[in-house]
């Protein structure tokens, strides 16, 4: 992927600044030129044609340097994947190349004040005016919503939940940038209000009733997968920085690494990181063969990787002490980002329920009893 090395080099130098001021427009453009947007879309539709494992490795590499940059990869991939799978032939031909090239920057507008984890409760409404649709509602925490050209919006229509592509360059869309949130501070988050915003019929994705289960469901599954690999990258960086500091730092004439508790902490962290990566690789194998087990394997990978990133970054901050709390500390930045990763794309409590339900279903099938 031409340009990815240069992009990562810039991120290593400037990620702390991006965390304070947001991912700059020129970096968004550089990410598009490097092939990060729609990286796994087919080459004939402007993508890089990466397979699941290659996509995961790229997400992990980007995750080692900047969560907000990895979020750009995730969001672009989510919307492109949804359009590519559930759009008509005309929609795929029109939208996917423009999303993959960065001609259009996309965001996913699903979360609402009363519909966070449970997206079936969205209150945004699509109104049929006879010749077009109009959408009204308020969406929260839209990654890159402050700069997106088009949003994949989930709302209610007469036939059920509907998904549609909505242009932001119209007076019926109000964008409120979000700043100083806990983590992902460079991801240009925004709250978006739609006041009867225009939606041409050709921008509706799939029939009403399929908006969440199919269109947004595909986007979220794709998001969980790249988030999982990105978290592995984050955790690896935090583990590396903690180990280097422990090996070099001396207090009272004794290196930190000579303390048994420090070595044990690093050992547990290493196991967490390697276990999370193993689950990500398992998810990649299932996704490569379109195995139905891929969805739950991805949930498990995201859960384990987010937990690893949160735990390892917390231990790394503790090992680094004041150095981990410095304004430009990447471990400190990842500590904040990792907490957000436990929440987005399916909170850990919901993931635990899904994984528990799956286990009970499997046991019931083995025993030949009702689940």
Secondary structure, 3 states (H helix, E strand, C coil): CCCHHHHHHHHHHHHHHHHHHCCCHHHHHHHHHCCCCCCCCCHHHCCCCCCHHHHHHHHHHHHCCCHHHHHHHHHHHHHHHHHHHHCCHHHHHHHHHHHHHCCCCEEEECCECCECCCHHHCCCEEEECCCCEEEEEEEEEECCCCCCCEEEEEEEECCEEEEEEEECCCCCEEEEECCCCCCCCCCCCEEEEEEEEEECHHHEECCCCCHHHHHHHHHHHHHHHHHHHHHHHHHHHHHHHHHHHHHHCEECCEEHHHCHHHHHHHHHHHHHHHHHHHHHHHHHHHHHCCCCCHHHHHHHHHHHHHHHHHHHHHHHHHHHHHHHHCCCCHHHHHHHHHHHHCCCCCCHHHHHHHHHHHHHHHHHHHHCCCC
